[in-house]
């Protein structure tokens, strides 16, 4: 029988249910996160995953807020940074989600991994929004489904990949946060069903009208996913795409800018504003680290553009 998960409360810092070695490991994980945060957490995942090999196999349940619990294997290199209470995961997304509490929108969490954003956005402090978490990996999906279950099954999960059209693809990779259907089909892995974003409308999962925030963390097939969502992206939608820091051609942003009717928006840490991008050169300045992902936003919606403008105005007032 599996051990009960370790409990960690991000608000108070309380760690419960851990033995002495697990407590020592937590201290190492937090210290490593704080030190490596000065250089975009380079090397953190590898070190944490080495440490994990010395730990018994059990989960940790992190209380993100009073109505959100996020569970993952203890010592996981990607998610253990959450033990560092000063660490914020994808600031620019949280900024938009926190500002949209009063909006009646649905989150489409594509490439959901273990469901972090679905857990958070469906929680009361974030507005109890409807969310559909979509994850193709047979390794990740049970952990995503578990996070839905421990949060009262308040968001839906789907086991499939997102692409340009319905079909089947080969999912491969060695890191749970970086599985992709974009790799070589001969490189092992598993066959997974693929759907297009617009198929969610066809299949009655969502309405063709409505407000949507669409997170596309689909490891190399973002452009295909955008192509498969032409109808949905004409609605009141915002796509939030991860673009890798190592891609100096800014392929996803270039595609949005040159081949879609969407306005391209990026969060600029130096101005603390969501900036409309007309020249890709702004991304040369923002994408400072080659080993992490950066989120860019695309929308054709006047509603969301007005919300983003208002968010910038609020931020400016707070800074003054």
C-alpha positions in Angstrom: 0.0 0.0 0.0 1.4 3.4 -1.0 2.4 5.8 1.8 0.2 8.8 2.4 1.6 11.9 0.7 3.8 14.4 2.5 1.9 17.7 3.1 3.3 21.1 2.4 1.5 24.4 2.9 3.0 27.2 0.7 1.3 29.9 2.8 2.7 28.8 6.2 5.7 26.7 5.1 4.5 23.8 7.3 5.8 20.4 6.2 4.0 17.4 7.7 4.3 13.7 7.4 8.0 13.7 6.4 10.7 11.7 8.1 14.1 13.2 9.0 15.7 12.4 5.7 12.7 13.7 3.7 12.9 16.9 5.8 16.6 17.2 5.1 15.9 16.7 1.4 13.2 19.5 1.5 15.8 21.9 2.9 18.2 20.9 0.1 15.5 21.4 -2.6 14.6 24.8 -1.2 18.2 25.9 -0.9 19.0 24.7 -4.4 16.0 26.6 -5.8 17.0 29.8 -4.1 20.6 29.6 -5.3 19.8 28.5 -8.9 17.1 31.1 -9.2 19.9 33.7 -9.8 20.7 31.9 -13.1 17.2 30.8 -14.3 17.3 27.5 -12.2 20.0 26.1 -14.5 21.1 22.7 -13.2 18.3 22.5 -10.6 16.2 19.7 -12.3 19.2 17.4 -12.8 20.4 17.9 -9.1 16.8 17.4 -7.7 16.3 14.2 -9.8 19.6 12.8 -8.4 18.4 13.6 -4.9 15.1 11.9 -5.7 16.8 8.6 -6.2 17.8 8.5 -2.5 14.2 9.1 -1.4 11.4 6.6 -0.9 8.8 6.6 -3.6 5.9 8.7 -2.3 4.0 11.8 -3.3 4.0 15.3 -1.8 0.7 17.3 -1.8 1.3 21.0 -1.9 -1.4 23.4 -0.7 -1.2 26.2 -3.3 -4.0 28.1 -1.6 -6.9 27.2 0.7 -8.8 25.5 -2.1 -6.0 24.0 -4.3 -3.9 21.0 -3.7 -1.2 19.9 -6.2 0.3 16.4 -5.8 3.4 15.0 -7.5 6.2 12.5 -6.8 8.4 13.8 -3.9 11.7 15.1 -5.2 10.5 15.7 -8.8 13.0 18.0 -10.4 10.5 20.1 -12.3 7.9 20.7 -9.6 10.0 20.7 -6.4 10.8 24.4 -6.9 7.3 24.9 -5.4 8.9 24.1 -2.0 10.6 27.4 -2.3 7.9 29.8 -1.1 9.5 32.8 -2.9 9.3 30.9 -6.3 6.5 31.8 -8.6 5.7 29.5 -11.5 5.1 31.3 -14.8 4.4 34.8 -13.4 3.0 36.2 -16.6 0.2 33.6 -16.7 -0.7 34.0 -13.0 -0.9 37.8 -13.7 -3.6 37.2 -16.3 -5.4 34.5 -14.4 -5.5 36.6 -11.2 -6.8 39.6 -13.1 -9.6 37.5 -14.8 -11.3 36.1 -11.6 -14.5 38.0 -12.5 -14.6 36.9 -16.2 -16.7 33.9 -17.1 -14.1 32.0 -19.1 -13.0 28.3 -19.5 -9.3 27.3 -19.3 -8.2 24.9 -22.0 -5.0 23.5 -20.5 -3.3 21.8 -23.4 -0.2 19.8 -22.4 -1.4 20.0 -18.9 1.3 17.7 -17.4 0.1 17.1 -13.8 -2.5 19.8 -14.0 -1.0 22.7 -12.1 -3.0 25.5 -13.9 -6.2 23.5 -14.0 -6.0 23.0 -10.2 -5.3 26.7 -9.6 -7.8 28.2 -12.0 -10.6 26.0 -10.8 -10.0 27.0 -7.2 -12.1 29.6 -5.4 -9.4 32.3 -5.0 -9.0 32.2 -8.8 -12.7 32.3 -9.5 -13.7 28.6 -9.6 -13.5 28.5 -13.4 -14.3 25.6 -15.7 -11.1 23.9 -16.9 -10.4 21.1 -19.4 -6.9 19.6 -18.8 -5.6 17.8 -21.9 -2.5 15.5 -21.6 -1.4 12.7 -24.0 1.3 10.9 -21.9 0.4 7.6 -20.4 3.0 8.4 -17.7 1.6 11.9 -16.8 -2.1 11.3 -17.3 -2.7 9.2 -14.1 -1.0 12.0 -12.0 -3.2 14.6 -13.8 -6.3 12.5 -13.1 -5.2 12.1 -9.5 -5.0 15.9 -9.1 -8.5 16.3 -10.5 -9.8 13.7 -8.1 -8.2 15.2 -4.9 -9.6 18.6 -5.9 -13.2 17.2 -5.9 -13.1 16.3 -9.7 -13.9 19.9 -10.5 -12.1 20.0 -13.8 -12.3 17.6 -16.7 -9.3 15.6 -18.0 -8.7 14.2 -21.5 -6.0 11.9 -22.6 -4.9 13.1 -26.1 -2.5 15.4 -27.9 -3.4 18.7 -29.6 -2.4 19.1 -33.3 -3.7 20.4 -36.6 -6.3 17.7 -37.2 -7.6 14.4 -35.8 -5.4 11.4 -36.0 -2.7 9.5 -34.2 0.9 10.5 -33.3 3.9 9.0 -31.7 4.7 10.6 -28.3 8.3 10.4 -27.1 10.8 11.9 -24.8 12.6 11.3 -21.5 11.4 14.1 -19.3 7.8 14.3 -18.2 7.7 18.0 -18.7 9.0 17.7 -22.3 7.2 14.8 -24.0 6.5 15.7 -27.6 4.8 14.4 -30.7 7.2 16.5 -32.8 10.1 14.0 -32.5 11.2 11.1 -34.6 8.5 8.4 -34.8 11.2 5.7 -34.5 12.4 7.0 -31.2 10.2 4.7 -29.0 7.4 6.2 -27.0 3.7 5.5 -27.3 0.9 6.1 -29.9 -1.6 8.7 -28.8 -4.8 10.1 -30.2 -4.6 13.7 -31.6 -7.4 16.2 -31.8 -7.6 19.8 -33.0 -8.8 22.6 -30.8 -11.8 23.1 -33.1 -12.7 19.5 -32.5 -13.6 20.4 -29.0 -16.4 22.5 -30.5 -17.4 19.8 -33.0 -17.6 17.2 -30.1 -19.7 19.4 -27.9 -17.0 19.8 -25.2 -17.1 23.6 -25.5 -19.3 26.2 -27.3 -18.2 28.0 -30.4 -19.0 31.2 -28.5 -17.7 32.0 -25.1 -14.5 33.2 -23.5 -11.4 31.0 -23.4 -7.9 31.1 -22.1 -6.0 28.5 -24.0 -2.6 27.3 -22.6 -0.6 25.6 -25.3 2.4 23.9 -23.8 2.7 21.3 -26.5 6.4 20.9 -27.0 7.1 21.8 -30.6 3.6 21.5 -32.2 2.3 24.9 -31.1 2.0 26.1 -34.8 0.0 23.0 -35.7 -2.2 23.5 -32.7 -2.9 27.1 -33.7 -3.8 25.9 -37.2 -6.3 23.5 -35.8 -8.0 26.2 -33.7 -8.9 28.8 -36.4 -12.6 28.9 -35.4 -11.9 28.9 -31.7 -9.4 31.7 -32.0 -12.0 33.9 -33.7 -14.0 33.8 -30.5 -13.1 35.7 -27.3 -9.9 33.6 -26.8 -6.4 34.1 -25.8 -3.7 31.6 -26.6 -0.8 31.4 -24.3 2.1 29.6 -26.0 5.4 28.5 -24.6 8.3 29.5 -26.9 11.7 28.1 -26.0 14.5 30.4 -25.0 16.9 28.5 -27.3 14.8 29.3 -30.4 16.4 32.6 -31.5 14.2 32.6 -34.6 11.1 33.0 -32.4 9.2 30.6 -34.6 5.9 30.5 -32.7 5.8 34.3 -32.3 6.8 34.8 -36.0 3.9 32.5 -37.1 1.4 34.3 -34.9 2.6 37.7 -36.2 2.9 36.8 -39.9 0.2 34.1 -40.5 -2.7 34.7 -38.2 -5.1 37.6 -37.5 -4.0 37.5 -33.8 -2.3 40.3 -32.0 0.9 39.1 -30.4 1.5 40.2 -26.8 4.4 39.4 -24.5 5.1 40.2 -20.8 8.1 42.5 -20.6 9.7 42.1 -17.1 11.6 45.4 -17.5 8.4 47.4 -17.9 6.1 45.0 -16.0 3.7 45.4 -18.8 2.0 43.2 -21.4 3.5 44.7 -24.6 1.9 44.3 -28.0 4.7 43.0 -30.3 5.1 44.5 -33.8 8.8 43.7 -34.1 10.2 40.4 -33.0 13.4 42.1 -31.8 11.7 42.7 -28.4 11.9 38.9 -27.9 15.7 39.0 -28.3 15.8 41.1 -25.1 13.2 39.2 -23.1 14.3 35.7 -23.9 17.6 35.9 -21.9 17.9 32.3 -20.9 18.3 29.6 -23.5 17.2 26.7 -21.3 13.7 27.8 -20.2 10.4 28.6 -21.9 8.8 32.0 -22.3 5.1 32.5 -22.8 3.7 34.7 -25.6 0.0 35.6 -26.0 -2.1 35.8 -29.1 -5.6 37.2 -29.3 -8.0 38.6 -31.9 -10.6 39.5 -29.1 -11.3 43.2 -28.4 -12.6 42.0 -25.0 -9.3 40.5 -24.0 -7.3 43.3 -25.5 -9.2 45.8 -23.4 -8.7 43.6 -20.3 -4.9 43.5 -20.9 -4.8 47.2 -21.4 -6.7 47.7 -18.1 -4.3 45.3 -16.4 -1.3 47.4 -17.6 -3.0 50.5 -16.2 -3.5 48.8 -12.8 0.1 47.6 -12.8 1.4 51.1 -13.6 -0.7 52.6 -10.7 0.8 50.0 -8.3 4.4 50.8 -9.4 3.9 54.6 -8.9 
